Amino acid sequence: MNAVLRFVDAVNRGDVDGVETAFHPDFEMIVPQHPGRGFKGRDQGVTKMRSLMTTHPEGRI
């Protein structure tokens, strides 16, 4: 299964550890409409996803 499908599956199951394995260590979030919201690194991505998944446990992709 590719990283995108692993990510979607993990989010839909509420599996933060699974989300983490889907992120590449050199992950970079680029937000063209809000450049200040961009970031680099797996840890930051996992932290943001953990927060989203905790705040909105019903969230699905």
GIWO-V604857 format. One record per residue. N is the residue number from 1. RES is the residue in three letters. PSI is psi in whole degrees, -180 to 180 (NA if undefined). OMEGA is omega in radians with two decimals (none if undefined). Layout:
N_RES_PSI_OMEGA / N_RES_PSI_OMEGA
This chain:
1_MET_136_-3.12 / 2_ASN_169_-3.04 / 3_ALA_-38_-3.13 / 4_VAL_-47_3.14 / 5_LEU_-37_3.07 / 6_ARG_-43_3.13 / 7_PHE_-51_-3.13 / 8_VAL_-46_3.14 / 9_ASP_-45_-3.13 / 10_ALA_-43_3.12 / 11_VAL_-46_-3.10 / 12_ASN_-26_3.09 / 13_ARG_-6_-3.09 / 14_GLY_28_-3.06 / 15_ASP_94_-3.10 / 16_VAL_-37_3.11 / 17_ASP_-39_3.08 / 18_GLY_-37_3.08 / 19_VAL_-43_-3.12 / 20_GLU_-41_-3.12 / 21_THR_-21_3.13 / 22_ALA_-20_-3.14 / 23_PHE_131_3.02 / 24_HIS_145_3.13 / 25_PRO_-29_-3.13 / 26_ASP_25_-3.14 / 27_PHE_139_3.07 / 28_GLU_125_3.08 / 29_MET_120_3.12 / 30_ILE_124_-3.13 / 31_VAL_89_-3.03 / 32_PRO_-39_-3.11 / 33_GLN_-17_3.12 / 34_HIS_74_-3.04 / 35_PRO_-31_-3.14 / 36_GLY_-14_-3.14 / 37_ARG_-7_3.13 / 38_GLY_160_3.11 / 39_PHE_168_3.11 / 40_LYS_145_3.00 / 41_GLY_142_3.13 / 42_ARG_-44_-3.06 / 43_ASP_-44_3.13 / 44_GLN_-43_3.12 / 45_GLY_-44_3.14 / 46_VAL_-41_3.11 / 47_THR_-45_-3.14 / 48_LYS_-42_3.13 / 49_MET_-39_3.11 / 50_ARG_-44_3.12 / 51_SER_-47_3.12 / 52_LEU_-44_-3.08 / 53_MET_-29_3.10 / 54_THR_-42_-3.12 / 55_THR_-35_-3.08 / 56_HIS_69_-3.07 / 57_PRO_-19_3.13 / 58_GLU_-6_-3.08 / 59_GLY_139_3.12 / 60_ARG_155_3.08 / 61_ILE_NA_none
